[in-house]
Amino acid sequence: MTRNESPQVFWVGMGCRTDCSFEELRELLFRVLAQHSLPQSGMQGLASIEQKAGEPGLAALAKALDLPLQGFSSEQLSRYEGLLSIRSARSFARTGCHGVAESAALAMAHAHAGAWPRLHVSREQSSAATVAIAVTTPRGPG
């Protein structure tokens, strides 16, 4: 699969400020899906860092989409640091992770697909939230 092809399945990572609304999260997610011609039916789950997985807006979004919401520790997310498009010092200072949305998408893809993940959509943001989308590909040689 090349970056220009739409994946059939993908995992969504989201980060947000405290008390970010369901509406803002939903609007950001659906804007990104539309911009990248990704079908809602391809979403396999939502992920974030543990301390954000309990945010009411994010939990409501997962429920509305009938998708699992998984939280990962900063230690689990750090495994994917080398795959991030940007390493945010601000994010690291707040969460212990250099990029919540991208890392969470990669971690969930890896955990559920059993194959090595890569970013299909790098971090995109609204005023209070971020989203990234990961897919899996077989490991290459080496």
Sequence and secondary structure as in RCSB ss.txt:
>XXXX:A:sequence
MTRNESPQVFWVGMGCRTDCSFEELRELLFRVLAQHSLPQSGMQGLASIEQKAGEPGLAALAKALDLPLQGFSSE
QLSRYEGLLSIRSARSFARTGCHGVAESAALAMAHAHAGAWPRLHVSREQSSAATVAIAVTTPRGPG
>XXXX:A:secstr
  TTS  SSEEEEEEE TT  HHHHHHHHHHHHHHTT  GGGEEEEEEEHHHHT HHHHHHHHHHT  EEEE HH
HHHTTGGG S   HHHHHHHSSS HHHHHHHHHHHHHH SEEEEEEEEEE SSEEEEEEEEE     
